Amino acid sequence: MPGNFKSFEANIRFTPFSYKKKIWIITFSPKLYFTAGYRYSKWIVKDLAIDITGKDIEFSKSDLEMSTSIRYFGVGYSF
């Protein structure tokens, strides 16, 4: 099953505030952050053969191509 897989991702993260808090011997550094990004993936397969019956009957496809494109935005908090 020859083919290739390509993936690309770019994102940015912004932290508007952060501070350190020490409680006894443990130090916490809570952060509020915003993130935004883009992810693209593409999978190309040549000469694909799949047996979906369990009786050695193959479904053949000469070229299979799948791709996904995702844009995202998020808000998070870590400590």
DSSP file (Angstrom, degrees, kcal/mol; ACC not computed):
  #  RESIDUE AA STRUCTURE BP1 BP2  ACC     N-H-->O    O-->H-N    N-H-->O    O-->H-N    TCO  KAPPA ALPHA  PHI   PSI    X-CA   Y-CA   Z-CA
    1    1 A M              0   0    0      0, 0.0    46,-0.1     0, 0.0     2,-0.1   0.000 360.0 360.0 360.0  78.2    0.0    0.0    0.0
    2    2 A P        +     0   0    0      0, 0.0    44,-3.4     0, 0.0     2,-0.3  -0.427 360.0 106.1 -74.3 151.4    2.3    2.8   -1.2
    3    3 A G  E     -A   45   0A   0     42,-0.3     2,-0.3    -2,-0.1    42,-0.2  -0.977  51.2-108.3 168.6-168.6    1.4    6.4   -0.5
    4    4 A N  E     -A   44   0A   0     40,-2.5    40,-2.9    -2,-0.3     2,-0.4  -0.986   8.0-145.7-150.5 160.9    2.2    9.4    1.6
    5    5 A F  E     -A   43   0A   0     -2,-0.3     2,-0.4    38,-0.2    38,-0.2  -0.996  15.3-171.8-129.5 130.6    0.9   11.5    4.5
    6    6 A K  E     +A   42   0A   0     36,-3.0    36,-2.8    -2,-0.4     2,-0.3  -0.964   5.3 178.0-124.6 141.4    1.4   15.3    4.8
    7    7 A S  E     -A   41   0A   0     -2,-0.4     2,-0.4    34,-0.2    34,-0.2  -0.999   6.1-178.7-145.0 142.1    0.5   17.4    7.8
    8    8 A F  E     +A   40   0A   0     32,-2.9    32,-3.0    -2,-0.3     2,-0.4  -0.999   4.3 176.3-140.7 136.4    0.9   21.1    8.6
    9    9 A E  E     +A   39   0A   0     -2,-0.4     2,-0.4    30,-0.2    30,-0.2  -0.994   4.9 176.9-143.7 136.8    0.0   23.1   11.7
   10   10 A A  E     +A   38   0A   0     28,-2.4    28,-2.7    -2,-0.4     2,-0.3  -0.999  13.5 162.2-135.8 134.9    0.5   26.7   12.8
   11   11 A N  E     -A   37   0A   0     -2,-0.4     2,-0.4    26,-0.2    26,-0.3  -0.972  23.8-148.2-148.9 164.6   -0.8   28.2   16.0
   12   12 A I  E     -A   36   0A   0     24,-2.8    24,-2.1    -2,-0.3     2,-0.4  -0.985   8.8-160.4-134.5 144.2   -0.3   31.2   18.2
   13   13 A R  E     -A   35   0A   0     -2,-0.4     2,-0.5    22,-0.2    22,-0.2  -0.994   3.1-166.7-130.2 131.4   -0.7   31.4   22.0
   14   14 A F  E     -A   34   0A   0     20,-3.0    20,-2.7    -2,-0.4    -2,-0.0  -0.972   3.7-166.6-121.0 127.8   -1.2   34.6   24.0
   15   15 A T  E     -     0   0A   0     -2,-0.5    18,-0.2    18,-0.2     3,-0.1  -0.910   5.3-178.3-114.9 101.9   -0.9   34.8   27.8
   16   16 A P  E     +     0   0A   0      0, 0.0     2,-0.3     0, 0.0    -1,-0.1   0.798  69.7  15.4 -74.5 -28.1   -2.3   38.1   29.1
   17   17 A F  E     +A   32   0A   0     15,-0.8    15,-1.4     2,-0.0     2,-0.3  -0.999  59.7 161.6-149.0 148.3   -1.5   37.4   32.8
   18   18 A S  E     +A   31   0A   0     -2,-0.3     2,-0.3    13,-0.2    13,-0.2  -0.965   7.1 168.3-157.1 141.9    0.7   35.0   34.8
   19   19 A Y        -     0   0    0     11,-1.3     2,-0.4    -2,-0.3    -2,-0.0  -0.969  29.6-116.7-151.1 166.7    2.0   35.1   38.3
   20   20 A K        -     0   0    0     -2,-0.3     2,-0.4     9,-0.2     9,-0.2  -0.894  23.3-174.0-110.5 138.4    3.7   32.8   40.9
   21   21 A K  E     -C   28   0B   0      7,-3.4     7,-3.7    -2,-0.4     2,-0.6  -0.995   9.5-155.5-132.5 124.7    2.2   31.8   44.2
   22   22 A K  E     -C   27   0B   0     -2,-0.4     2,-0.6     5,-0.3     5,-0.2  -0.901   9.4-176.2-106.5 123.3    4.1   29.8   46.8
   23   23 A I  E >   -C   26   0B   0      3,-3.0     3,-2.3    -2,-0.6     2,-0.6  -0.952  66.6 -53.8-119.0 108.4    2.1   27.7   49.2
   24   24 A W  T 3  S-     0   0    0     -2,-0.6    -2,-0.0     1,-0.3     0, 0.0  -0.491 122.9 -19.9  59.6-107.0    4.4   26.0   51.7
   25   25 A I  T 3  S+     0   0    0     -2,-0.6     2,-0.5    -3,-0.0    -1,-0.3   0.410 121.4  88.6-108.4   1.3    7.0   24.2   49.5
   26   26 A I  E <   -C   23   0B   0     -3,-2.3    -3,-3.0     2,-0.0     2,-0.5  -0.860  61.4-154.6-105.2 130.9    4.9   24.1   46.3
   27   27 A T  E     -C   22   0B   0     -2,-0.5     2,-0.4    -5,-0.2    -5,-0.3  -0.910   8.5-166.8-105.9 126.5    5.1   26.9   43.8
   28   28 A F  E     -C   21   0B   0     -7,-3.7    -7,-3.4    -2,-0.5    51,-0.0  -0.844   9.2-170.8-105.9 145.8    2.1   27.5   41.5
   29   29 A S        -     0   0    0     50,-0.7    -9,-0.2    -2,-0.4    49,-0.1  -0.645  14.9-163.3-134.7  79.9    2.2   29.7   38.4
   30   30 A P        -     0   0    0      0, 0.0   -11,-1.3     0, 0.0     2,-0.4  -0.319   8.4-171.9 -66.2 145.1   -1.4   30.1   37.1
   31   31 A K  E     -AB  18  78A   0     47,-3.1    47,-2.4   -13,-0.2     2,-0.5  -1.000  20.0-153.3-140.7 136.1   -1.9   31.3   33.6
   32   32 A L  E     +AB  17  77A   0    -15,-1.4   -15,-0.8    -2,-0.4     2,-0.3  -0.923  31.3 176.5-100.6 133.4   -4.8   32.4   31.5
   33   33 A Y  E     - B   0  76A   0     43,-2.6    43,-2.9    -2,-0.5     2,-0.4  -0.971  26.5-151.2-142.1 157.0   -4.2   31.9   27.8
   34   34 A F  E     -AB  14  75A   0    -20,-2.7   -20,-3.0    -2,-0.3     2,-0.4  -0.955  18.1-171.3-121.1 142.0   -5.8   32.2   24.4
   35   35 A T  E     +AB  13  74A   0     39,-2.5    39,-3.0    -2,-0.4     2,-0.3  -0.989   8.9 175.7-136.9 146.2   -4.8   30.1   21.4
   36   36 A A  E     +AB  12  73A   0    -24,-2.1   -24,-2.8    -2,-0.4     2,-0.3  -0.989  17.2 141.9-144.8 148.0   -5.7   30.1   17.7
   37   37 A G  E     -AB  11  72A   0     35,-2.3    35,-2.2    -2,-0.3     2,-0.3  -0.975  37.2-120.1-170.2-177.2   -4.5   28.0   14.9
   38   38 A Y  E     -AB  10  71A   0    -28,-2.7   -28,-2.4    -2,-0.3     2,-0.4  -0.997  18.7-170.3-143.3 135.7   -4.8   26.1   11.6
   39   39 A R  E     -AB   9  70A   0     31,-2.8    31,-3.0    -2,-0.3     2,-0.4  -0.997   3.2-177.5-131.8 134.0   -4.2   22.4   10.9
   40   40 A Y  E     +AB   8  69A   0    -32,-3.0   -32,-2.9    -2,-0.4     2,-0.3  -0.998   3.2 177.9-131.7 132.8   -4.2   20.7    7.5
   41   41 A S  E     -AB   7  68A   0     27,-2.3    27,-2.5    -2,-0.4     2,-0.4  -0.988   4.2-175.5-134.0 144.3   -3.6   17.0    6.8
   42   42 A K  E     -AB   6  67A   0    -36,-2.8   -36,-3.0    -2,-0.3     2,-0.5  -0.993   4.2-168.7-142.5 132.5   -3.7   15.0    3.5
   43   43 A W  E     -AB   5  66A   0     23,-3.3    23,-2.6    -2,-0.4     2,-0.5  -0.985   4.3-174.9-124.9 123.5   -3.4   11.3    3.0
   44   44 A I  E     -AB   4  65A   0    -40,-2.9   -40,-2.5    -2,-0.5     2,-0.4  -0.979   3.6-176.7-121.0 125.6   -2.8    9.8   -0.4
   45   45 A V  E     -AB   3  64A   0     19,-2.9    19,-2.6    -2,-0.5     2,-0.4  -0.979  10.6-154.1-124.6 134.6   -2.8    6.0   -1.0
   46   46 A K  E    S+ B   0  63A   0    -44,-3.4    17,-0.2    -2,-0.4    16,-0.1  -0.862  73.1   3.9-105.1 141.1   -2.1    4.2   -4.2
   47   47 A D  E    S-     0   0A   0     15,-2.9     2,-0.4    -2,-0.4    15,-0.2   0.947  77.9-173.7  53.2  65.0   -3.4    0.7   -5.0
   48   48 A L  E     - B   0  61A   0     13,-2.6    13,-2.8    -3,-0.2     2,-0.4  -0.750   8.7-177.3 -91.5 132.7   -5.6    0.2   -1.9
   49   49 A A  E     - B   0  60A   0     -2,-0.4     2,-0.4    11,-0.2    11,-0.2  -0.983   3.6-179.9-132.7 122.0   -7.2   -3.3   -1.5
   50   50 A I  E     - B   0  59A   0      9,-2.5     9,-3.6    -2,-0.4     2,-0.8  -0.972  21.5-149.2-125.8 134.4   -9.5   -3.9    1.5
   51   51 A D  E     + B   0  58A   0     -2,-0.4     7,-0.2     7,-0.2     5,-0.1  -0.882  26.4 163.5-100.3 104.1  -11.4   -7.1    2.5
   52   52 A I        +     0   0    0     -2,-0.8    -1,-0.1     5,-0.6     6,-0.1   0.460  68.7  57.6 -99.2  -2.5  -14.5   -6.0    4.2
   53   53 A T  S    S-     0   0    0      4,-0.6    -1,-0.1     0, 0.0     5,-0.1   0.719  94.2-130.5 -99.3 -24.4  -16.4   -9.3    3.9
   54   54 A G  S    S+     0   0    0      3,-0.2    -2,-0.0     1,-0.0    -3,-0.0   0.539  87.8  94.6  82.3   7.1  -14.0  -11.7    5.7
   55   55 A K  S    S-     0   0    0      2,-0.2     3,-0.1     0, 0.0    -3,-0.0  -0.047 107.5 -96.6-121.3  30.1  -14.3  -14.1    2.7
   56   56 A D  S    S+     0   0    0      1,-0.2     2,-0.7    -5,-0.1    -5,-0.0   0.799  80.1 138.1  58.7  32.9  -11.2  -12.9    0.7
   57   57 A I        -     0   0    0      2,-0.0    -5,-0.6     0, 0.0    -4,-0.6  -0.935  41.6-153.5-105.9 110.3  -13.3  -10.7   -1.5
   58   58 A E  E     -B   51   0A   0     -2,-0.7     2,-0.6    -7,-0.2    -7,-0.2  -0.637  13.7-146.1 -92.7 140.3  -11.3   -7.5   -1.9
   59   59 A F  E     -B   50   0A   0     -9,-3.6    -9,-2.5    -2,-0.3     2,-0.4  -0.920  26.9-159.2 -96.4 117.7  -12.5   -4.1   -2.6
   60   60 A S  E     +B   49   0A   0     -2,-0.6     2,-0.4   -11,-0.2   -11,-0.2  -0.812  18.2 176.8-107.5 141.6   -9.9   -2.4   -4.8
   61   61 A K  E     -B   48   0A   0    -13,-2.8   -13,-2.6    -2,-0.4     3,-0.2  -0.987  18.3-155.5-139.8 128.2   -9.4    1.3   -5.3
   62   62 A S  E    S+     0   0A   0     -2,-0.4   -15,-2.9     1,-0.3     2,-0.4   0.895  82.2  19.4 -76.4 -39.1   -6.5    2.6   -7.4
   63   63 A D  E     -B   46   0A   0    -17,-0.2     2,-0.4   -16,-0.1    -1,-0.3  -0.991  63.5-179.1-134.8 127.4   -6.2    6.1   -5.8
   64   64 A L  E     +B   45   0A   0    -19,-2.6   -19,-2.9    -2,-0.4     2,-0.4  -0.993   5.9 178.3-125.4 128.4   -7.6    7.2   -2.5
   65   65 A E  E     +B   44   0A   0     -2,-0.4     2,-0.4   -21,-0.2   -21,-0.2  -0.992   2.7 173.7-135.4 126.6   -7.1   10.7   -1.2
   66   66 A M  E     +B   43   0A   0    -23,-2.6   -23,-3.3    -2,-0.4     2,-0.3  -0.984   4.2 176.3-130.7 142.2   -8.4   12.2    2.0
   67   67 A S  E     -B   42   0A   0     -2,-0.4     2,-0.3   -25,-0.2   -25,-0.2  -0.995  10.6-164.0-145.1 151.1   -7.8   15.7    3.5
   68   68 A T  E     -B   41   0A   0    -27,-2.5   -27,-2.3    -2,-0.3     2,-0.4  -0.981   0.9-168.0-133.4 147.1   -8.9   17.7    6.5
   69   69 A S  E     -B   40   0A   0     -2,-0.3     2,-0.4   -29,-0.2   -29,-0.2  -0.983  11.9-178.9-136.9 122.2   -8.6   21.4    7.2
   70   70 A I  E     -B   39   0A   0    -31,-3.0   -31,-2.8    -2,-0.4     2,-0.4  -0.981  12.8-170.6-129.6 131.3   -9.3   22.7   10.8
   71   71 A R  E     -B   38   0A   0     -2,-0.4     2,-0.3   -33,-0.2   -33,-0.2  -0.960  21.1-179.4-112.9 138.5   -9.3   26.2   12.2
   72   72 A Y  E     -B   37   0A   0    -35,-2.2   -35,-2.3    -2,-0.4     2,-0.3  -0.964  21.9-172.4-142.4 157.5   -9.6   26.6   15.9
   73   73 A F  E     +B   36   0A   0     -2,-0.3     2,-0.3   -37,-0.2   -37,-0.2  -0.988  19.7 171.6-143.7 137.8   -9.7   29.1   18.7
   74   74 A G  E     -B   35   0A   0    -39,-3.0   -39,-2.5    -2,-0.3     2,-0.4  -0.977  26.5-145.9-149.5 161.1   -9.6   28.4   22.4
   75   75 A V  E     +B   34   0A   0     -2,-0.3     2,-0.3   -41,-0.2   -41,-0.2  -0.987  29.4 172.3-125.5 136.5   -9.3   29.8   25.9
   76   76 A G  E     -B   33   0A   0    -43,-2.9   -43,-2.6    -2,-0.4     2,-0.4  -0.925  23.7-153.6-143.4 167.2   -7.5   27.9   28.7
   77   77 A Y  E     -B   32   0A   0     -2,-0.3     2,-0.3   -45,-0.2   -45,-0.2  -0.983  15.3-180.0-142.9 128.5   -6.2   28.1   32.2
   78   78 A S  E      B   31   0A   0    -47,-2.4   -47,-3.1    -2,-0.4    -2,-0.0  -0.934 360.0 360.0-127.8 154.2   -3.3   26.2   33.7
   79   79 A F              0   0    0     -2,-0.3   -50,-0.7   -49,-0.3    -1,-0.1   0.319 360.0 360.0-143.2 360.0   -1.8   26.2   37.1
